[in-house]
Amino acid sequence: NDDDGLFLIAVGQINLGGPNAVTDAKEATAVANHNLLAGKKARAMSDYFSAYWFYDYGISYLKKGHWNTYYDLSLALYDGAATCAIIIGEHASLSILTEQIVHFAKCIEDKLNIFDVSVRILIKRSNLSAAVDSSIEVLSNLGEDFPEEVTPDVVIHFIEETKEMLDGMTDEELINHKLMSDSNKLMTMKFLLTLSECLYMIRPSDQPVAVLKMVQLSLMHGMSPLSPLAFVSYGSFLASMGNISEGYRFARIAKALLETVGSRGVAGAVICYSTQIMAYAEPVQSAIEFHIEGGKAAMKSGVMGYAMKSGVM
């Protein structure tokens, strides 16, 4: 809105003076906080270049010993800068940001976001095997073990387990299911998604287990912003096995969940996958409109892969 725009302009004007213009420690901390808020607002608008710029400036206002005196502020600025850096390709600064967080973070929970960034770096470098191993290691630290060997019997076990948990639940009950609030479980969902995407490319027979774990976690601990992607992937899995009607059901549930859990970040992927399933149950013409919608959603969240995929579809 207009107020946000004015706020970003105001913080930008302050930054033109640079950290040398702010000598008082309290004022410098206040400006760092302003930059943190500006970075969050810019990210919400999918302006990752500006967001990185604000986070980076916020860090420059921090005084010596800031990890001890202003730990939460420091962690938030470094985390935000690292998240944006990988999106815009600032790889040189990314390694410095990562080192700082790994060194100064007080607990494993505070390192989870940078572990996620590190895994995404491995993916960008096409080192998918290492990304899988790192994701499984982090999941183990979060209390979510992944089978060492995924055989057809293991997949069938997870399918039956998931069906049993879903048995008797109506579409409305799933769409209005409780929300996930446990921060560790939210991060578990994030790493399971990353693991699923990597396995799809190098060990596709293992991938259903990661998806099924996400569905089970959503049912046990509540829906997260990533749950719609879990359910549409589950629907896609069922459809690929020939159960189009059930696949279509979970595709519709996934699209409805986008509204209830606020999943803008995965909206492009969910619409892309659900539209492919819905094309078997609805007029093909409607799929074109959904793919256009999915492409726009992916562009807004900066996920270019799904934007291009929706365009091709």
CORURHU-V824973 format. One line per field, one symbol per residue. phi: phi as a letter, one per 40 degrees, with the letter a starting at -180 (. if undefined). A space follows every 50 residues. Layout:
BEGIN
phi->???
END
This chain:
BEGIN
phi->.ccccccccccccccccgcccbcccccccccccccccccccccccgcccc ccdccccdcccccdgccccbccccccccccccccccccgcccccccccdc cccbccaccccccccccccccdcccgccccccccccccccccgbcbdcbb bdccccdcccccccccdgccdccccbcdccbccccccccccccdcdcccd cbadccddccccccccccccbhcbcccdccccccccccccchccccccdc cccccccdccbgbdcbdcccccccccccccbbdddccccccccccccccc cgccdcccccccc
END
